[in-house]
Amino acid sequence: MKSTPITLSEFYHRFPKADLHYHLLGGVRLATMLSLAEKYQVELTEHDAKAYYRAHQQETGIVKGGIEALTFLYQLMQEPCDYARVLREVAEDAHACGVKYIETFWNPSDTELSYLAVTTALTDAIDEAYQQMGIIIRLIPSINREKSPEEAVAMVNEMIAHPHPYVLGVGIDYKEHNAPVENFWKAYRIAKKQGYKLTAHCSEFGLHWRNVETGIELIEVDRIDHGYSIIDNPLLTKEYAEKGIPFTVIPSNTFFFKQWPEHQQWCEHHPIRAMAKAGMNIIPCTDDWHIHNTTSANCYRVMVEDFGFDLGSLKQMIINSIEACWMPTEVKMQWLAEWVDEFDTLRTNLVAEPVIAPEMKICYRR
């Protein structure tokens, strides 16, 4: 039986993916934000709500930024069912883009609700999403580094007091300018002793490469989120490439849009390209899906059509994502066989492969 030809756009949407760097509240739809404001009688015009979303930047003249949006959304989400609603919508959006697995961050210290109440709501919604769509979602409670190290320890202790098999590890996010990851060593050490995996946002906003080094060498994280400034240290770049340390990278990262507002310069100079050329273990992720105006399908489209990666490179990145995820080994082995086979089958059905300018083309092989 002859297979049906598919377009490149269909290919991006259909091949299986894992998103290991997804902030739960970054996946809140604009309509949901407005609905929550109405539910709790919080004054919020549609124009003001749109200011939190990059898709409406031209209309509003400003984007308040992911951190501001997340902070506001935590204030809006006043009941456990609000978190369950958002997770279901995240699952729907991701499923439509071929995503089969997500590890999502949320910040327990930013909500007035108890850790147990939110975790219960989220895990119930995770079960529902799996039953309805087959998508698997797991949780990474994350430290708000703009708060105290003591609050980080309290968060980890809540995780320990209320364990759940869907809670796989600990992360840290928000602005690191005055809060390097080493400030939170105690929370990380407690979590590691309890068997939790570790990851950290490091060198996200053009900050020094030593933040990455500290995360890896001192905190002993299993993954780095962002980490772009590592390319400023060629020796460490080479070392971490050889060790295969996973870096979740975000094509839609705000900092580099501001640094290179001209599209071609952004394409040519984005550090993701240099990280790949150095052989680093990179994994494309969405970060803040709706706030950044991206999708998982678009994330991989950018890797090809803007950054110049060939389709073989995408397959390697999918392999990277499976190997770096925190699911059991036997599950990962099954996914490696199934997802690669599905990717190859879909690729053979492409009407045409993408045409990449020779000076931009990257054949990424680890």
Rosetta blueprint (number, residue, H / E / L):
1 M L
2 K L
3 S L
4 T L
5 P L
6 I E
7 T L
8 L H
9 S H
10 E H
11 F H
12 Y H
13 H H
14 R H
15 F L
16 P L
17 K E
18 A E
19 D E
20 L E
21 H E
22 Y E
23 H E
24 L H
25 L H
26 G H
27 G H
28 V L
29 R L
30 L H
31 A H
32 T H
33 M H
34 L H
35 S H
36 L H
37 A H
38 E H
39 K H
40 Y L
41 Q L
42 V L
43 E L
44 L L
45 T L
46 E H
47 H H
48 D H
49 A H
50 K H
51 A L
52 Y L
53 Y L
54 R H
55 A H
56 H H
57 Q H
58 Q H
59 E H
60 T H
61 G L
62 I L
63 V L
64 K L
65 G L
66 G H
67 I H
68 E H
69 A H
70 L H
71 T H
72 F H
73 L H
74 Y H
75 Q H
76 L H
77 M L
78 Q L
79 E L
80 P H
81 C H
82 D H
83 Y H
84 A H
85 R H
86 V H
87 L H
88 R H
89 E H
90 V H
91 A H
92 E H
93 D H
94 A H
95 H H
96 A L
97 C L
98 G L
99 V E
100 K E
101 Y E
102 I E
103 E E
104 T E
105 F E
106 W E
107 N L
108 P H
109 S H
110 D H
111 T L
112 E L
113 L L
114 S L
115 Y H
116 L H
117 A H
118 V H
119 T H
120 T H
121 A H
122 L H
123 T H
124 D H
125 A H
126 I H
127 D H
128 E H
129 A H
130 Y H
131 Q H
132 Q H
133 M H
134 G L
135 I L
136 I E
137 I E
138 R E
139 L E
140 I E
141 P E
142 S E
143 I E
144 N E
145 R L
146 E L
147 K L
148 S L
149 P H
150 E H
151 E H
152 A H
153 V H
154 A H
155 M H
156 V H
157 N H
158 E H
159 M H
160 I H
161 A H
162 H L
163 P L
164 H L
165 P L
166 Y L
167 V E
168 L L
169 G E
170 V E
171 G E
172 I E
173 D E
174 Y L
175 K L
176 E L
177 H L
178 N L
179 A L
180 P L
181 V H
182 E H
183 N H
184 F H
185 W H
186 K H
187 A H
188 Y H
189 R H
190 I H
191 A H
192 K H
193 K H
194 Q L
195 G L
196 Y L
197 K E
198 L E
199 T E
200 A E
201 H E
202 C E
203 S L
204 E L
205 F L
206 G L
207 L L
208 H L
209 W L
210 R H
211 N H
212 V H
213 E H
214 T H
215 G H
216 I H
217 E H
218 L L
219 I L
220 E L
221 V L
222 D L
223 R E
224 I E
225 D E
226 H E
227 G L
228 Y H
229 S H
230 I H
231 I H
232 D H
233 N L
234 P H
235 L H
236 L H
237 T H
238 K H
239 E H
240 Y H
241 A H
242 E H
243 K H
244 G L
245 I L
246 P E
247 F E
248 T E
249 V E
250 I L
251 P L
252 S L
253 N L
254 T H
255 F H
256 F H
257 F H
258 K H
259 Q H
260 W L
261 P L
262 E L
263 H H
264 Q H
265 Q H
266 W H
267 C H
268 E H
269 H H
270 H L
271 P H
272 I H
273 R H
274 A H
275 M H
276 A H
277 K H
278 A L
279 G L
280 M L
281 N E
282 I E
283 I E
284 P E
285 C L
286 T L
287 D E
288 D L
289 W L
290 H L
291 I L
292 H L
293 N L
294 T L
295 T L
296 S H
297 A H
298 N H
299 C H
300 Y H
301 R H
302 V H
303 M H
304 V H
305 E H
306 D L
307 F L
308 G L
309 F E
310 D L
311 L H
312 G H
313 S H
314 L H
315 K H
316 Q H
317 M H
318 I H
319 I H
320 N H
321 S H
322 I H
323 E H
324 A H
325 C L
326 W L
327 M L
328 P L
329 T H
330 E H
331 V H
332 K H
333 M H
334 Q H
335 W H
336 L H
337 A H
338 E H
339 W H
340 V H
341 D H
342 E H
343 F H
344 D H
345 T H
346 L H
347 R H
348 T H
349 N L
350 L E
351 V L
352 A L
353 E L
354 P L
355 V L
356 I L
357 A L
358 P L
359 E L
360 M L
361 K L
362 I E
363 C L
364 Y L
365 R L
366 R L
